[in-house]
Amino acid sequence: MAHEILKLSSVHPTRGYSHAAKAGNTLYIAGQVANDINGNPVGKGDMAAQAEQVFTNLKNIVEEAGGSLSNIVKMTTLLTHFASIDAYRSARGRYFSDPMPPNTLMIIESLATPDYMIEVEAIAVLD
């Protein structure tokens, strides 16, 4: 099946990767970190602020692709600190309602840039 790499204006520009690809009605969203629309990191050392930005980025991407957060069918979440789980869950709860989409949660040593505390990738099925 052919796929399309989406060129998005609702999130920061990328270098060396794309935010999303669409194959049929399935949207594959690259891991989102806490960058604002200009590519500036948000919330250094503040998990709540970073999680908020990550979920805002996910929302913007799926909406620009023609869907909503309710179209997300799977997420993978990477956190760099176990103590950040409550802040992550609190932010996620402002964007998603029960039943939550399936999610794999991993605690890892570091992301690509040490200032990032969270990264979330997602798969959505658009109507």
Beta strands, then each sheet from edge to edge (+ up, - down):
strand 1: 3-5
strand 2: 20-23
strand 3: 26-32
strand 4: 72-79
strand 5: 103-107
strand 6: 118-125
sheet 1: 1+ 2- 3+ 6- 4+ 5+
end
